[in-house]
Amino acid sequence: MPTADSSSDSTTDPAAMREQYRSEAFTEDSLAADPMRQFARWFRQVAAGGMLHEPNAMVVSTATPEGRPSSRTVLLKTYDERGFVFFTNYGSRKGRELTANPYASLLFPWHPLARQVIVTGTAFRVPREETVAYFRTRPHGSQLGAWASDQSTVIGSREELTHRYEDLAARYPEGEKVPAPPHWGGFRVVPDAIEFWQGHENRLHDRLRYVREAGDAGWRVERLCP
């Protein structure tokens, strides 16, 4: 229900905001043999198009064992036939929730192309050597930031965080090797289903979902109503 200070202006009224998607049909015979190849195909198109600032940005949703969900935007760092990898503080909210309840959902919202990809699966910590190898590729400031921030915990002020960072910068100046924090690392989401969504006119969108068959017997494709 509108609040007392809300406006009926269609430019700010969510109910009046509509986009008529126009794109070519997305059919089963156009799909790659498996979902990771299909994801790679779409990801290359999104990245090459230059329409998105961070095409690897994805919404990661997790939940507590009691089913209370939480979501946040995280950057995908690698993907292959094993799954999708991102890195985080294991003590963060998502880290704690994935440790207690490993089921996760990833959403890639590629709105300029009227596309989205939804991944559901199980998250596993990547091997420590994989975490360390990636940590070495991060900018020096990002390496220090991984130590300075106790992600998701309450902090008294911005200044407190800045002081932590400055202390670390003095201890590990530019060019000095920064060790990978033991509380920081990667998660690989191993998919059991991946849905590819293509927007169309009149909300008659195409939704094609790969579902992993039991016993790792491959994938089947389902078409879902929009």
N, C-alpha and C positions, 0 to 999 in steps of 0.2 A: 504494500500500500504506500502511495507517495507520502513523503514527509512534508511538514509545513513549509520547508524552504526549498523543496524540489521544484524544478521547472518543467513545463510541458514542451519546451523547445525540443524538436526532433533530433537536434544535434547532440543532446545530452540525455535524452530519454532512452534507456536501454531497450524498452519494448518497441521503439520505432526504428531501431538500427537493424537493417537487413542488407544482405549481400546476395546478389543473384550470381551463383557460380556458373561459369561457362567453360567447359573443357571437353576433350574427347573422351569417348567411352573407355572405361577401364575393364577389360574382359579377361576371362580365365585363360584364353589362348595367348594372351600377351605376357603372362607371368613367367618369371624365371623358374628354373627347376626346383629351387629351394628358397626359403625366405631370406637367407643372408645374401644371396646373390641379388634378389629383388631389392633388398634394402640398399646394397651397394649401388645398384643402378639408379635408384631414386636419389640417394645421397649425393652421388656425383652430379646429377642434374641440378639439385638444389645448390650445391657448392659452386658449380660453374656458372650458374645464372646470376650470381652477385646480388640477389634480391634480399638476402638475409644477412644480417650482421654476424651472427654466430649460428651457422646451420647445424653445428654439433650440440647446441643447447637442447636439453631435454628436461621434462618434468619427471622427477623421480618420486613415486608414491610408495610409502611404507606404512606399516601398521603395528601396533602393539599386539601382544598375544591376546588381549581382550578385544581386538578389532578396532581400536581408535586410530584413524588414519592421519597421516600428515604428508605434505607435498612440498617440494622445493625444486628450483631450477639448478641443474648441474650440467657440466660439460662432459660429453662423451669423449673419451681419449683414445680408444681403439675398439675395433670390432673385427671378428673373424668367425669362422664356422663354430667356434666354441661359445660365442656370446658377445655381450656388450660390457665394456669396462669403464668405470669411473673411479676417481680417487677422493678420499675424504678422511677426516679425523674419525677414528673408530669410536671415540667417546662422544661424538655428536649425536643428535637425536636420531638421525637416520642410521648411524652406525650402531647405536644401541638397539634400535628397533630391528634392524636386519640380523643382529646377533641373536635376539630373542625369537624373532619370527622372520625367516629368510625369504618370504614371498614378497615380490616387488612388481611394480608396474612402471614402465617407461613410456612417456608420450613425447613424440617429436611434432611440434605444432608448426608446420610449414605453411602458414596461412597465405602468403603471397602466391603460392602455386595451388591453393585450394586442396592441399594434401595434409594428411597426418599419418603417422605410424604409431601403433600402440603395441607394446611388448609386455607380455606377462611371463613370469618365470621365477626361478629360484636364484638367490644371490649367494655366492661363495667368495671368501677372501682369496685374492690372488696370491701366488707364492711370494715370499718375502723378496726373493731376488728380482722378481718382476717389478715390485714396488720400488726397490732401490734403483733399478735401471731407469724407470720413468722419473723418479725424483731428481736424478742427475741432469735430466733435460730441462727442468724447470728454471725459469729466471732466478737469479740470486735472491731477489726480493721476495719472490713467492716461496722459496725454500725457507727463508727466515720467518715468513708469515705463518707457515705450517707449525713452527715452534711457538710463535708468539700468541696464537689464538687457541684458547681452550674452547673450541667451537661448541655453540649451543648453551654454554654456561653463562650465568649472570655476571656482569662486570660493572664496576662502579662508575667508570667514565671512559670517554674516548682517550683521555690523557693517559690513563693506566695502560691501555693497549699500546699506545704510542711509545710509552716508556719501555715496555717489554721489548718492543721491536728495536728500539734504539740500543738497548743493552745487548741484544743479540747481534746487531750490526757492528757493535764495537768488538764483540768477541769473535765474530766471523766476518771480517771485512771482505769487500769484493775481491774475488780471486781465491779466497780461503774455502776449503772444502767443508760443506755443511753436511753433517750426518743426517740420514733420513730418520725422522722421529719414529720411535717404536710404536706410538699410538696412532700412526697415520699410514694409510695404505689403500689398496684397491679392492673393489668388489667387481666380480664378473657376474652379470645376470645371464643365466643360461635359460633361453626361452623355451616355453612349452606351447606358446601361441604368439603369432605376430599378425596383426591386422593392418592392411593397407587401405586407406580411406581416400577417395577422390571425390571432391565436391562436384555437384551438377545442378542444373536448373531445377526449380520447384522442389528442392530438397530431396530429389530422387538420386541420392548419392550412390556411388559404388563402394561397397565394403567387401573386400576379399581377405579372408583369414586363413593362414596356414596353421594347422594344428598338428603337433607332434603325435605320431602313432605310438601305441604302447610297445615297449620292448625295443625302442629306438629303430622302428621299422620304417622310418621315413616320415613324410608329411602328407597330409591330405588338405585340400583346399575347400573352404566353405564360403558361400556367398550369403551375406547377412542383409536383412532389410535395413534401409537407412533410418 
